[in-house]
Amino acid sequence: MTRVFSFLSIVILLSSCKKEDDGLRNGYFWLYGAGLKDIYEEEATSGISEKWKIKWVDAGGCTIDYETLKKITATNKKTRAAIENKYGKGWDVKYNKDVEDFMMKRVDVMDVLIVNKLFRSKLRDHNIPIDDVDKEIKELNDKGQYEVAVINPKLEYENKICFRVNVDTNNRTVNLIQ
């Protein structure tokens, strides 16, 4: 029953979403994927989603049927064409390089945060030890600016984000987002 509901949800999602511009929804290009997830790649694609305005949406588990695969492929083909129209030919090479580079940039962000007094103070306010910070990092642009959401996974879903900061790795500054 769950599998049927999941399949119907995917079909409805792929076929009934109002298309703003060949895959552009709420300001983001949506690309669909299925299969086993690589958590590091998932973190990196999420981290650069603001910069590229591309979101990856899970449209199925490890196994999907042929019809769902065809719909995913057709939808992604249109969306990739729209992305190419916006970013130009070879966008995927630049995008993949940004995905690879993100993990090193993430280390730079933590280097700035770990010595910042404001950041440490906010961690203490929320009883989060510095060596156990659960966070989501999003790259905002190519100028070394990031948004970091500090999360407490023990809290209710709607209250998991304890605070957000903007980090500038070039100027080594941290600003609280109100």
N, C-alpha and C positions, 0 to 999 in steps of 0.2 A: 504494500500500500504506500509506504514512504517513497519507494523508488518511482511509482507511478506519479505521485504528487510532485516529486522532484523533477521528473521528466516534463510534466505538464507546465510546471513553473518555468523551466528553461525555454520551452517552446513559446509560451506566452511572452516571456521576457524578450526573446529574439524576434518574435513576429509582431508584437503589438506596441512596442515602445514608439512614441512619437519621435520621428527623426528630425532633428534640428538641421543637420547638415552631414549626411552620410556618416553616422557614427558619433557625431558630436552631441553630447547630452550634458546639460548643466555646465557647459563650458569645457568639458573634457571629451576627448576621443575615447570611446570604450572599445577595447579589444577583449575578446573572449578566449578563455583557455580551459583545458580540461586535462586531467591526468595527475600524476604524482607531483606535488609541489616541492620546489627547492626553497627552503625558508630563507636562505641568504639572498637568493635572487628576488624573492618576493619582497623582502625588506628593502632591497635596492630599488626595485621598480616603484614601490610605494614612496621611497625617499625622493625620487626624481619626478614624481607625478606632477608636482606644482610647476616645475620648470618646463616640462614638455606638454603638460595638460593631457596626459595619457593615463588612463586607468585600466588595469587588467581586472577582469571580472571572471570569477570561477563559474563555469557553465556546466560542470559535471565532475564526477569523481574520477577514479582511476580507469574505469571502463565506461564508455558511452556507446550508444547504438549508432549505426551508419547515418540515419536521418539527422540526428542531432549534430554529428560531425559535419555533414553537408551544410547545415544551417550556420554553424559556427564559421566554417571556411568561407561561405558566401558573404556573410556579414563582415568578417574580418577583411576580406578582399576589398569591399567598398570602403571600409574605414581606413585601411592602409592607403588607398588611393587619395582619400581626403587628406590624410596626414602628409602624403607626398606633395599634394597641392599646396599645403601650408608651409612645409619645411624644405621642400625641394628634393630632388633625386639624391639618394645616398643618406637620407635622414636616418635610416635604420642602422647604418654603420656608426654614426655619431651617437645615436640613442644607446646602442649596445656598449659603446665606449663609456658613456656616462654611467650606465649600470655597473660596469666593471670598476670604474673610478670611485663610485659612491662609497664603497666599503673603506677605502683609504681616507676619504674626506670625512667619514663618520668618526674616524680616530682623531682627526684634527679638531672636530667639534668637541669631542670629549676632553681633549687636551686643554681647550679653552675653558670648558665648564668646570673641570675638576679643581682648578685653582681660583675660581671666581667666588668672591665672598657672598654676593647676592644669591648665587645658585646654592651654595652650601647652606646658607641661612634658610632658604626655602625648603631644602631637603630636611633640615632639622625641624622646621615648622610642621612638616608632614610625617615625621618619624621614619624617614627613609635613609638607611645607611648609604654612604657614598659608594661603597663597593657592591651595592645591590640595586642600582638605578635601572628601572625598567622604563624605556623611553621610545618614542617614535620621532625620527629625525626626517625632516623634509627639506630638500634643497630648494631655495627660492629663485636663485639665479646663478650666473657664472661669476659673480663678484664675491663669493665666499660668504653668502648670507643664508642662514638656515633658520627654520622654526623647529623647536624641540618641545614636545609634550611629554611631561613626566607623569608616569602612570603608576598607580598602586593597584595591582591585579586582585588584591584581597577585598577591594571595595565593590559596591554594586556597579553594574555595567555603566549606568548613566553618570556615576560619580567617580569613575576610574581615573580621569585626568585630574591630577592635583594642581598643576600649574603649567603654564607655557612661557617659553622665553624665545627671544630672537637672539641668534648668535652670529657675530661677524668674525670669521676666522682670520681675516686680514688685519683688522684693527684689534682683535682679541678682546671684544666687548660682548657683554651679555645685558639684554634689556628684558625686563618682565613685561609680558603682554597682559594687559588688564582685561 
